[in-house]
Amino acid sequence: MADNYHNPKPEYILCAAIHFDDEQQYVNQPLNITSGFVISGRRHHNCFGTAFLIHDQKTTYLKHEKAQGFLTSKDRFVSREEAAIIAFEQGQTIKLHETLFSEDLY
């Protein structure tokens, strides 16, 4: 398995993501997520739609929403604020935003 933290390629933003922390541990989560699960999608509303479907169309998962953010090419979940910096530094946005929205990317 590749060590994404030490990958020499610059880190960039892949997609929108939401971290739901139910204090359980799950496999195959971003490297910096120690509890809960992350759902990713093109935009944040896609993530909520997926969460709604996998929770039998109930909204109980909302109480576990910890943060809206993004996934990076180095398998990290980052906040909207950190994502804004990464996206700007990698030329994914033409101006530095205070917080990143998926609409800023595509």
Buried (B, 14 or more C-beta within 10 A) or exposed (E): EEEBEEEEEEBBBBBBBBBBBBEEEEEEBBEBBEEBBBBBBEBBEBBBEBBBEEBEEEEEBEEBBBBBBBBBBBBBBBBBEBBBBBBBEBEBBEEEBEEBBBEBBE
